Amino acid sequence: MKKFSAVQITVLTVILVVTFVCFGVAAEKATKEECIAKCKEASELIKKIGLEKAIEKMSDKKGPFFWKDTYVFCIDDVEARILAHPVENFLGFPMKRYRDANHEQPFVKVLEKAATEGSGWIAYMHLRPGTQKASLKKTYFLKVPGEKAIVCAGIYE
Protein backbone atom coordinates (compact mmCIF):
# COMPACT_ATOMS: atom_id res chain seq x y z
CA MET A 1 0.00 0.00 0.00
CA LYS A 2 1.38 3.37 -0.98
CA LYS A 3 1.80 5.81 1.93
CA PHE A 4 1.54 9.55 1.47
CA SER A 5 3.78 11.93 3.40
CA ALA A 6 2.70 15.22 4.95
CA VAL A 7 4.44 17.02 2.07
CA GLN A 8 2.52 14.99 -0.49
CA ILE A 9 -0.76 15.72 1.29
CA THR A 10 0.09 19.45 1.34
CA VAL A 11 0.97 19.37 -2.35
CA LEU A 12 -2.30 17.54 -3.10
CA THR A 13 -4.25 20.18 -1.18
CA VAL A 14 -2.58 22.94 -3.24
CA ILE A 15 -3.36 21.01 -6.44
CA LEU A 16 -6.99 20.66 -5.32
CA VAL A 17 -7.26 24.41 -4.84
CA VAL A 18 -5.66 25.13 -8.23
CA THR A 19 -7.92 22.56 -9.87
CA PHE A 20 -11.03 24.11 -8.41
CA VAL A 21 -9.81 27.53 -9.55
CA CYS A 22 -9.33 26.22 -13.09
CA PHE A 23 -12.51 24.15 -13.26
CA GLY A 24 -14.71 26.15 -10.91
CA VAL A 25 -15.14 29.23 -13.06
CA ALA A 26 -18.19 28.00 -14.92
CA ALA A 27 -21.01 30.51 -15.20
CA GLU A 28 -23.68 28.06 -14.08
CA LYS A 29 -23.72 26.40 -10.70
CA ALA A 30 -24.69 22.79 -10.21
CA THR A 31 -27.59 22.02 -7.91
CA LYS A 32 -28.06 19.44 -5.16
CA GLU A 33 -30.60 17.67 -7.34
CA GLU A 34 -28.08 17.40 -10.18
CA CYS A 35 -25.44 15.99 -7.82
CA ILE A 36 -27.86 13.28 -6.72
CA ALA A 37 -28.93 12.50 -10.29
CA LYS A 38 -25.34 12.34 -11.60
CA CYS A 39 -24.27 10.06 -8.75
CA LYS A 40 -27.21 7.74 -9.48
CA GLU A 41 -26.26 7.81 -13.17
CA ALA A 42 -22.64 6.94 -12.32
CA SER A 43 -23.79 4.10 -10.02
CA GLU A 44 -25.98 2.66 -12.79
CA LEU A 45 -23.10 2.91 -15.25
CA ILE A 46 -20.84 0.98 -12.88
CA LYS A 47 -23.47 -1.75 -12.56
CA LYS A 48 -23.96 -1.84 -16.34
CA ILE A 49 -20.35 -1.81 -17.66
CA GLY A 50 -18.26 -2.55 -14.58
CA LEU A 51 -16.15 -0.38 -12.31
CA GLU A 52 -12.99 -0.34 -14.46
CA LYS A 53 -14.73 0.94 -17.60
CA ALA A 54 -16.91 3.35 -15.63
CA ILE A 55 -13.82 4.84 -13.97
CA GLU A 56 -12.57 5.89 -17.41
CA LYS A 57 -15.85 7.64 -18.20
CA MET A 58 -16.06 9.35 -14.79
CA SER A 59 -12.50 10.66 -15.17
CA ASP A 60 -13.17 12.20 -18.60
CA LYS A 61 -13.27 16.02 -18.31
CA LYS A 62 -15.33 16.13 -21.50
CA GLY A 63 -17.73 13.41 -20.42
CA PRO A 64 -21.18 13.56 -18.83
CA PHE A 65 -19.90 13.44 -15.26
CA PHE A 66 -18.18 16.82 -15.50
CA TRP A 67 -20.79 19.55 -15.75
CA LYS A 68 -21.30 23.20 -14.86
CA ASP A 69 -18.97 23.89 -11.90
CA THR A 70 -18.63 20.36 -10.51
CA TYR A 71 -18.06 16.70 -11.31
CA VAL A 72 -18.58 13.15 -10.05
CA PHE A 73 -15.63 11.39 -8.49
CA CYS A 74 -15.38 7.87 -7.16
CA ILE A 75 -13.68 6.53 -4.02
CA ASP A 76 -13.23 3.07 -2.59
CA ASP A 77 -15.21 2.13 0.51
CA VAL A 78 -12.20 1.31 2.72
CA GLU A 79 -9.73 4.23 2.62
CA ALA A 80 -11.79 6.58 0.47
CA ARG A 81 -8.96 6.21 -2.06
CA ILE A 82 -9.75 8.16 -5.22
CA LEU A 83 -10.56 5.74 -8.04
CA ALA A 84 -11.99 8.20 -10.59
CA HIS A 85 -11.39 11.93 -10.84
CA PRO A 86 -11.02 14.41 -13.70
CA VAL A 87 -7.52 15.31 -12.41
CA GLU A 88 -5.28 12.28 -12.90
CA ASN A 89 -2.82 13.36 -10.19
CA PHE A 90 -5.47 12.76 -7.53
CA LEU A 91 -5.92 9.09 -8.38
CA GLY A 92 -4.95 6.86 -5.48
CA PHE A 93 -5.06 9.56 -2.79
CA PRO A 94 -6.83 8.33 0.37
CA MET A 95 -9.45 10.99 1.11
CA LYS A 96 -9.83 9.41 4.53
CA ARG A 97 -6.69 11.40 5.40
CA TYR A 98 -7.97 14.69 3.92
CA ARG A 99 -8.57 17.44 6.49
CA ASP A 100 -10.79 20.40 5.77
CA ALA A 101 -10.20 24.02 6.84
CA ASN A 102 -11.44 23.12 10.36
CA HIS A 103 -9.01 20.17 10.52
CA GLU A 104 -11.91 17.72 10.39
CA GLN A 105 -11.88 14.55 8.29
CA PRO A 106 -15.19 14.58 6.40
CA PHE A 107 -14.47 11.50 4.33
CA VAL A 108 -14.13 9.37 7.46
CA LYS A 109 -17.80 10.28 8.03
CA VAL A 110 -18.60 9.51 4.38
CA LEU A 111 -17.21 6.00 4.81
CA GLU A 112 -19.19 5.46 8.02
CA LYS A 113 -22.47 6.79 6.64
CA ALA A 114 -22.10 5.02 3.29
CA ALA A 115 -21.66 1.71 5.14
CA THR A 116 -24.74 2.23 7.32
CA GLU A 117 -27.06 4.47 5.31
CA GLY A 118 -25.90 3.97 1.72
CA SER A 119 -26.15 7.62 0.74
CA GLY A 120 -26.38 11.13 2.11
CA TRP A 121 -24.77 14.51 2.35
CA ILE A 122 -21.63 15.64 4.16
CA ALA A 123 -20.77 19.27 4.81
CA TYR A 124 -17.26 20.60 5.36
CA MET A 125 -15.25 23.78 5.07
CA HIS A 126 -13.09 23.85 1.96
CA LEU A 127 -11.06 26.58 0.29
CA ARG A 128 -13.28 27.84 -2.47
CA PRO A 129 -11.56 28.25 -5.84
CA GLY A 130 -10.23 31.72 -6.39
CA THR A 131 -10.43 32.69 -2.73
CA GLN A 132 -8.32 32.34 0.38
CA LYS A 133 -11.37 31.85 2.55
CA ALA A 134 -12.93 28.52 3.42
CA SER A 135 -16.52 28.06 2.27
CA LEU A 136 -19.16 25.51 3.11
CA LYS A 137 -19.07 22.64 0.65
CA LYS A 138 -21.72 19.96 0.56
CA THR A 139 -20.96 16.65 -1.08
CA TYR A 140 -23.50 13.98 -1.91
CA PHE A 141 -22.28 10.38 -1.69
CA LEU A 142 -23.83 7.12 -2.87
CA LYS A 143 -22.51 3.63 -2.10
CA VAL A 144 -22.68 1.55 -5.28
CA PRO A 145 -24.56 -1.67 -4.44
CA GLY A 146 -22.43 -4.77 -4.87
CA GLU A 147 -19.22 -2.78 -5.38
CA LYS A 148 -16.49 -1.45 -3.11
CA ALA A 149 -17.10 2.02 -4.52
CA ILE A 150 -18.80 5.26 -3.51
CA VAL A 151 -19.63 7.96 -6.04
CA CYS A 152 -19.65 11.61 -4.93
CA ALA A 153 -20.44 15.07 -6.27
CA GLY A 154 -20.41 18.36 -4.40
CA ILE A 155 -21.40 22.02 -4.49
CA TYR A 156 -20.49 25.17 -2.63
CA GLU A 157 -23.29 26.92 -0.78
Secondary structure, 3 states (H helix, E strand, C coil): CCCCCHHHHHHHHHHHHHHHHHHCCCCCCCCHHHHHHHHHHHHHHHHHHCHHHHHHHHCCCCCCCEECCEEEEEEECCCCEEEECCCHHHCCCEHHHCCCCCCCCHHHHHHHHHHHCCEEEEEEEEECCCCCCEEEEEEEEEECCCCCEEEEEEEEC
